[in-house]
Amino acid sequence: MSADRLKVDVEGRSLEVSNLDKVLYPKAGFTKGEVIDYYTRIAPVLLPHLQDRALTRIRFPNGVDGGSFFEKNAPAATPGWVRTENLPAPGSSKGRETIDYVVADDLPTLVWLANLAALELHTPQWKVGEHPDMMVVDLDPGAPAALKQCCQVALLMRDRLASDGVDSYPKTSGKKGMQLCCPIAGTQDADLVSDYAKRIAQELEKEHPKLIVSKMAKNLRPGKVFIDWSQNNAAKTTVAPYSLRAQEVPSVSTPLTWDEVEAGAAGKRPSTKPYTAPEVLKRVEKQGDLLAPLLDGGPELPGR
């Protein structure tokens, strides 16, 4: 075995990791070994949010500056112990009728993915074979609007959803925006969930037209926050909590407290900056998983 390859045992599974010194985040000097270490240490809070969900990965084999590719299908050399699920693939860019998705239910799978430089992990709002058990509202700022304005919209969205008995939990996207995640009953189809999110977005746009836009046209977004209700389409995915993002620094989609969102809405740091992998590990050590309530289920969404 070459010097840059190492056999490791992860919870009884034999794995080969390689090129641990390869820098995947050049401006931060963050290596593949550090990526694997981060995903290993964050696994106790990350894995419950990946469990039973078809996983889309974005891989960066030559680092965040070296190009990337989306990967839904399990690669050819997938170990036999990695869980895969054969699911329909409507609208597949490669014309597939079905895809063998990877499902990351355990630490060995997570380490295997990290070794493949699968930096970003994205999941749908549903578990395999079930209706959505989560509604996600993506808040995307159009410059000069930024995370401060996202926080302002998040508070408006939180209060509006609460009036329908729907709890919401905020997280950064790890890039410029943020998401609100809402646990729901898992008894309603994705179209109904998407329609409800669209209706709420349109209501808030009507009430706050200078701050909010609910239409997808990019020419309408400058200076406003786009409430992307379409994330609840069954074919769409959202970056998972605690996933790394491909930025200059190893930023993370980070759960927030509502106190932090309120501070962010007022323009106070650090709520309006991306958190990095080392910072998130410290936050979890102190706060635990702020998104744990997502795992406990929620109410049915009201109809019109």
C-alpha positions in Angstrom: 0.0 0.0 0.0 1.4 3.4 -1.0 2.4 5.9 1.7 -0.6 8.1 1.0 -3.1 5.3 1.7 -4.1 4.1 5.1 -6.3 1.3 6.2 -8.6 2.2 9.2 -11.2 0.4 11.2 -14.4 2.4 11.7 -17.0 0.7 13.9 -15.9 -2.7 12.6 -15.8 -1.7 9.0 -12.4 -1.8 7.2 -11.8 1.4 5.2 -9.0 2.8 3.1 -8.5 6.5 3.3 -6.0 8.4 1.1 -4.3 11.7 0.5 -5.0 13.0 4.0 -2.6 15.9 3.6 -4.3 17.1 0.4 -5.6 20.6 0.9 -9.3 20.9 -0.1 -9.8 24.5 1.1 -6.6 26.2 -0.2 -7.2 29.7 1.3 -7.8 28.1 4.8 -5.2 25.3 4.4 -7.9 22.8 5.5 -7.0 19.3 4.4 -8.9 16.1 3.5 -7.8 14.6 6.8 -9.4 17.6 8.6 -12.6 17.0 6.6 -12.7 13.4 7.6 -12.0 14.4 11.2 -14.8 17.0 11.2 -17.3 14.6 9.8 -16.2 11.9 12.3 -16.6 14.3 15.3 -19.9 15.9 14.1 -21.4 12.5 13.3 -23.4 12.0 16.5 -25.6 15.1 15.7 -25.4 14.9 11.9 -26.3 11.2 11.3 -29.8 11.5 12.8 -30.6 14.1 10.2 -29.3 11.9 7.4 -31.0 8.7 8.5 -33.3 7.0 6.0 -32.9 9.9 3.5 -31.6 9.6 -0.1 -28.3 11.5 -0.2 -27.1 13.8 -2.9 -23.4 14.6 -2.6 -21.4 17.4 -4.2 -17.8 16.1 -4.6 -14.7 18.3 -4.8 -11.8 15.8 -5.6 -9.4 18.6 -6.3 -10.6 21.0 -3.6 -13.1 23.8 -3.6 -11.2 25.7 -6.3 -10.8 22.7 -8.5 -14.3 22.0 -9.9 -17.0 19.7 -8.6 -19.8 17.4 -9.6 -23.1 16.3 -8.2 -23.5 12.6 -7.4 -26.8 10.9 -6.7 -26.0 7.4 -7.9 -23.8 5.2 -5.8 -20.3 5.1 -7.4 -19.1 1.9 -9.0 -16.7 1.0 -6.1 -19.3 1.4 -3.4 -18.5 -1.1 -0.6 -21.2 -3.8 -0.2 -21.9 -2.7 3.4 -23.0 0.8 2.3 -26.8 1.1 2.3 -28.3 2.0 -1.0 -31.9 2.4 -2.1 -33.2 2.1 -5.6 -35.6 5.0 -6.2 -37.4 6.6 -9.1 -35.5 9.5 -10.7 -37.9 11.8 -12.4 -36.2 14.4 -14.6 -32.8 12.7 -14.4 -30.2 14.6 -16.4 -28.8 11.2 -17.5 -32.1 9.7 -18.5 -32.2 7.2 -15.7 -35.5 5.8 -14.6 -34.2 4.9 -11.2 -31.1 5.8 -9.1 -29.3 3.7 -6.5 -29.0 6.4 -3.8 -26.6 6.2 -0.9 -28.2 6.4 2.5 -25.7 7.5 5.2 -27.0 5.8 8.3 -23.7 5.2 10.1 -20.3 6.5 10.7 -18.4 4.2 8.3 -20.5 5.5 5.4 -19.9 9.0 6.5 -16.1 8.5 6.6 -16.2 6.7 3.3 -18.0 9.7 1.7 -15.6 12.2 3.3 -12.7 10.3 1.9 -14.3 10.7 -1.6 -14.2 14.5 -1.0 -18.0 14.6 -0.8 -17.9 17.9 1.0 -21.5 18.8 0.7 -24.4 16.5 1.8 -27.9 17.3 0.6 -31.2 15.5 1.5 -34.8 15.7 0.5 -37.6 16.6 3.0 -38.8 13.0 3.0 -37.5 9.6 4.2 -37.4 6.7 1.9 -40.9 5.5 1.1 -42.6 8.2 3.1 -44.3 11.6 2.8 -42.3 14.7 3.9 -41.8 14.9 7.6 -40.2 18.3 7.3 -41.0 21.6 5.6 -38.0 23.8 4.6 -38.2 27.5 3.7 -35.0 28.8 2.0 -34.2 32.5 2.5 -32.0 33.7 -0.3 -30.8 37.4 -0.1 -30.4 39.4 -3.3 -27.5 41.9 -2.9 -27.3 44.4 -1.3 -29.6 42.4 1.1 -27.5 39.9 3.2 -27.8 37.6 6.1 -29.1 40.5 8.3 -32.2 40.8 6.1 -32.6 37.0 6.1 -32.7 37.1 9.9 -35.4 39.8 9.7 -37.5 37.7 7.3 -36.9 34.6 9.4 -38.5 36.3 12.4 -41.5 37.3 10.3 -41.8 33.7 9.0 -41.4 32.2 12.4 -44.3 34.3 13.8 -46.6 33.6 10.9 -45.9 29.8 11.0 -46.5 29.8 14.8 -50.0 31.3 14.2 -50.7 28.0 12.4 -49.2 25.9 15.2 -46.0 25.2 13.2 -42.7 25.4 14.9 -39.6 26.5 13.0 -35.9 26.1 13.6 -33.3 28.3 11.9 -29.9 27.4 10.4 -27.5 29.2 8.2 -27.0 27.8 4.7 -23.2 28.0 5.2 -23.2 30.5 2.3 -25.1 33.8 2.1 -28.5 32.7 3.2 -30.4 30.6 5.7 -33.2 28.1 6.1 -36.1 27.5 8.4 -36.8 23.8 9.1 -40.2 22.8 10.4 -41.1 19.4 11.7 -44.5 18.2 10.2 -46.6 15.1 10.5 -45.4 13.1 7.5 -48.9 12.4 6.4 -49.3 15.0 3.5 -47.7 14.8 0.1 -45.0 17.2 -1.1 -47.4 19.2 -3.3 -49.5 20.1 -0.4 -46.4 21.1 1.7 -45.0 23.2 -1.2 -48.4 24.9 -1.7 -48.6 25.8 1.9 -45.1 27.2 2.0 -45.9 29.2 -1.2 -49.1 30.6 0.3 -47.2 31.8 3.4 -44.4 33.3 1.3 -47.0 35.2 -0.8 -48.7 36.5 2.3 -45.5 37.9 3.7 -44.5 39.4 0.4 -47.8 41.3 0.3 -47.3 42.6 3.9 -43.6 43.5 3.4 -43.1 44.2 -0.4 -39.8 46.1 0.1 -38.2 43.3 2.0 -39.6 40.0 0.6 -40.2 38.5 -2.8 -41.9 35.1 -3.4 -41.4 34.9 -7.2 -38.4 33.1 -8.6 -37.4 35.7 -11.2 -33.9 36.9 -10.4 -34.6 40.5 -11.6 -37.0 40.9 -8.7 -34.5 40.0 -6.0 -32.0 42.8 -5.6 -32.3 44.3 -2.1 -34.9 41.7 -1.1 -35.0 38.2 0.4 -36.4 35.5 -1.8 -38.5 33.0 0.2 -37.9 29.9 -1.8 -41.0 27.7 -1.0 -40.1 25.3 -3.9 -37.5 23.5 -1.8 -40.4 21.3 -0.7 -40.8 19.8 -4.2 -40.3 16.1 -3.9 -37.4 16.2 -6.4 -35.4 18.9 -4.6 -32.9 18.7 -1.8 -31.6 21.0 0.8 -28.1 21.1 2.4 -28.1 19.0 5.5 -27.5 20.5 9.0 -23.8 20.4 9.8 -22.8 19.8 6.2 -19.6 21.5 5.0 -20.0 24.0 2.2 -17.6 24.7 -0.7 -16.5 28.2 0.3 -13.1 29.9 0.9 -13.2 28.6 4.5 -14.7 25.3 5.6 -18.1 26.9 6.5 -20.9 24.8 7.8 -24.7 24.9 7.6 -25.1 25.8 11.2 -28.2 25.6 13.5 -28.9 28.8 15.3 -30.9 29.9 18.3 -33.7 32.4 17.9 -31.7 34.8 20.1 -28.9 34.7 17.6 -31.4 35.3 14.7 -32.8 38.3 16.6 -29.2 39.6 17.1 -28.5 39.0 13.4 -31.6 41.0 12.4 -30.2 43.9 14.4 -26.9 43.6 12.5 -24.9 42.2 15.4 -22.1 39.7 14.8 -21.4 36.8 14.9 -24.9 35.8 13.8 -24.4 37.4 10.4 -21.2 35.5 9.5 -20.7 31.9 8.4 -19.5 29.5 11.1 -16.5 27.2 10.3 -16.1 23.5 11.1 -14.0 24.1 14.3 -16.5 26.7 15.5 -19.4 24.4 14.9 -17.8 21.6 16.9 -17.4 23.9 19.8 -21.0 25.1 19.5 -22.3 21.5 19.5 -20.1 20.7 22.5 -21.7 23.5 24.4 -25.3 23.6 23.0 -25.9 20.0 21.7 -28.1 19.7 18.6 -30.3 22.7 18.3 -32.3 20.9 15.6 -33.0 17.8 17.6 -36.7 18.8 17.7 -36.9 18.1 14.0 -36.6 14.4 14.8 -39.7 14.3 17.0 -42.3 15.0 14.3 -44.8 17.8 14.1 -48.4 18.8 13.1 -50.3 18.4 9.9 -50.2 21.6 7.9 -53.5 23.5 7.6 -55.4 23.6 4.3 -56.6 26.8 2.8 
